Structure formats: C-alpha cells, structure tokens
Amino acid sequence: MTEDQSELYARISHSRTADEVVQQIELLILEGVLRDGDRLPGERELAKRLDVSRPILREALKELEGRGLLESRHGGGTFVADVVGQIFSKPLIELIGRHHKATQDYLEYRRELEGLTAELAATRATDFDRDLLTRIIERMRAAHASGNFDDELEADVELHNAIGESAHNIILLHTLRACYRLLTQGIFFHRSSVFNAPGARDRLLAQHEAIYAAIMAHDPEAAKVAAQSHIDFVAAAARDAERSGEWARIARLRLKQRDRAGS
C-alpha cells in the first residue's frame, strides 16, 4: 500500500465491528474519494490499517458487495463498483440518445449545475483542490500547445470533475459525474465535433482558463458566469455541428439523386 493509500483507511477506534468498517468505506465512496474501478488494498493490509480482524473485514466487504458498492473479481481483488453508471439506467440512456430534445435539455441542466458548482468551488476549494486544478489546467495547456486532441479532451473532463470535487457537495459531485459519463460516451453529441469547429479549441481553452482563474481568485460570481458562458458556447457549437452535419447529409442525398436521374 502506498503512503497516499494508507491515509484513506483510518483505524477503527471504537468497538471494531463490521458496521463501522462498512460506514467508513461507504463514506469514502459517497464523498468521491474512492471512485468506480478503484481497487481496495488486499485483505491483510486493509485489516491491519483498519485495526480489525480479518473475519470482521470479510463480513463488512460481503455487506458492501451485497449493497452493490463493491465487487470481487476472481483472482483480482475487490473493486469499487460502477455506482455512477447506475444513476441513469441503460433503457433511459438509449431513450435519451434517440431524441434530439434531450440534448438541449441536458445542456440546459448542465448550465445550471456547472454554474452552481463553480460558484461553490470558488468559495470552498481547499489548497489541495487548487493544487489539483492547477496540475490539470497545466496538462490541458500542454496538450493544447502540442495539438494532442485526445489528451486535451481527457483534461477537459478531468477539470470539470475536479471542480465538482472542489465544490464539496456530495449530491452535486455524483450528479455531475453521471452527466460527464453520458458526455464521454457520446450519448448527446460527439465532443470532437465541438472541438473541430473553427477556432473552437482556442476558445474552449480560454473558457477553462477563465473558470480556473475565478476559482483560484475566490470569486464565486465570476466563476459562475465563466462556467455558464462555457456551456452556452458548447450548446451553440453542438447546434452548429448538428446543422452542418444535416446540411451535408441533404447535399449528399441531392447529389446522389441527380446522379441517379442523369444515368
């Protein structure tokens, strides 16, 4: 176990029951410290860190698995389950993806969430939060400068997730993670179509820089305005990309029809 990992699991200081172990791990998941896919330490290490017996630890892990919060992989250990993905059911995700209205509603919803989240982050971000935001924005700048499109997209989502963590509101945190999951899966629109618009990458970087700067300056009003302006731009770019794609589809059909008629 690394030094950072050892700080996650505090020694159980009271009656050392399975319920106390369950509560500690539940809070780590709820507060976003442990994310889906994270691997827990091995049984021996974790029991030692929590200062509980291995039978008590096994009972707690079994309880957490039963609640759908952890999953055991044969020969691979115990992992945090995909609790974020379950916020939106598969049938709902498929339904959303088939209807255009959902895209605009999604962006309208995200606009309000992002504004509130950035506002809270500007007020509540700790030194650790600001250090993480700085590392991510520096990675975003480097990816932008080198033209590494995939890394820039990845840093984009990481930055928004980190802002969500900096707001220190559990409900906002998990709601936003679910929203970003749908975005990265391309349910609403392909982010590449937004990035590929003329001048979009430079404008998107400037928008992220503005949100970051406002949070670092502890300016909640500016952070909210910057975050909502960013979503307004994304919404407009998504509409333009969709319209351009539809125009291209119609033009292609017209050309095929003319070719067919002339043959």
HELIX and SHEET records of a PDB file:
HELIX    1   1 GLU A    3  SER A    6  1                                   4    
HELIX    2   2 ALA A   18  LEU A   30  1                                  13    
HELIX    3   3 GLU A   43  LEU A   50  1                                   8    
HELIX    4   4 ARG A   54  GLY A   66  1                                  13    
HELIX    5   5 LYS A   90  GLY A   97  1                                   8    
HELIX    6   6 HIS A  100  ARG A  124  1                                  25    
HELIX    7   7 ASP A  127  SER A  146  1                                  20    
HELIX    8   8 PHE A  149  SER A  166  1                                  18    
HELIX    9   9 ILE A  170  THR A  184  1                                  15    
HELIX   10  10 ARG A  191  PHE A  195  1                                   5    
HELIX   11  11 ALA A  200  MET A  216  1                                  17    
HELIX   12  12 PRO A  220  GLY A  262  1                                  43    
SHEET    1   A 2 LEU A  70  ARG A  73  0                                        
SHEET    2   A 2 GLY A  77  VAL A  80 -1                                        
END                                                                             
